[in-house]
Amino acid sequence: AADETGTGRGLGWTLNVPLKFGISRETYISEFERALSRAVEQCRPQLILISAGFDAHREDPIGSLGLEVEDFGTLTRLVVDASSITAGGRIVSLLEGGYNVDRLAESVELHLEQLSK
């Protein structure tokens, strides 16, 4: 939930962005960008770690949040741009999930293209 922000010494360092099922792609990206901006401002990271999951793709049998391949390029570009603010462009991306093999391959390819620009 949005009000779950961590406990103890980690209080305030957890940022959850609950999204409703059926959210539009535009709203998803807008919410992601807003949360990312807030996180970078608050945390001032020196390195950004991406848990690169692609199960939000429209054709994924598990997540099905309605995103298209090009949306993962947009999301990656937002992170790359954010990394230049405090992290000197330092990013580590780790593949996490995506269960439609064809869409996963396309999404990862675009993700890597954006990371390498």
N, C-alpha and C positions, 0 to 999 in steps of 0.2 A: 504494500500500500504506500501511497505517497507520504504518509506520516511516519513511516518506518525509516528512520534516518541514522540508525546505528545505536550502539550502546557503549557505555564506559568511555574509554579513551577514544573510541571510534565514533562517538556521538557527533552527528552532523556531517559525516563523511560518506554516508550512503545516500544515493539519489535514485529513487524509484520513479518511473514514469508509467503509471498504469494506462493502458490503451484499451479502448472498447473494441470488441470484435466487430468487424465490418468498417473500421475506420478507413477514411480515404487515404490514398497514397500521399496526397498533398499534405494532409493533416499529420500523417505519420512523420513525414520528413520535417515539417515545421516543428513538431513537438521534439523530435530528435535534435534539431538545430538549437532550439531554445534550451533544452537540457544540457547539451554539450557546451554551449556558451556559458551557462551558469556554472557547470562543473569546472571549466577552465578558469573562470574568474575566481572561484572559491578555492580551488586546489592548487592552481599555478603549477601544473605538472612539469617535470623536467624530462619525462618520458611518458609516452602514451602506449598502453597495451590494448590491443584489440582482440577480443574474443570473437572471432569472425564467424558468426553463425549466419546461415543463409536459409534457414527454415521459415523465414517470414515471406518467402516467395509465394505467389499466388498458387502455383502448381505443386507446392510441397505438401505431402500427405500428413505431416505432423503439425506444423505451425499455421499455415494458411492465413497469413495476415494480409495478403493481397498485393504485395510488392511485385514489381517486375525487375528483370535483370538490370535495366538502366538505373533503377532506384538505388541499387547497391553501389553503383558508380558514384551517384550523387552523395550518398551517405559517406562513402570513403573519402571523397573530395572534401567534404565538410570537416572530417577528422584531420586530413592532411593540412588543410588551411588552419585549423585550430592548433595543430602541433607547432606551427611556426610562431605562435604568439609567445609561448613560454618554454617550449620543449626543443627549440632549435631544429624542428622537423624530425626529431627522434621518435620513431614508431616501431613497435614490434607487433606483428599480426600473427595470430595462431588460429588455424582452422578449427572450428568448433562443431558445426553441424550444417545440415542441409541434406534432405533425404530424397530428392528427385535428382538423380545423378546427372541428367542432361542440363537441368537448370543450374545445378550446383557448379558444374564445369564452366558454364557461361558466366555465372556470377563471380566465381573466383578469378577467372581470366580478367574480367573488367576491374575487379577489386585490385588485382596486382598491377594492371595498367595505371590505375589512378595513384597507387602507392609509388610507382616508379617515375612519375612526372615531376 
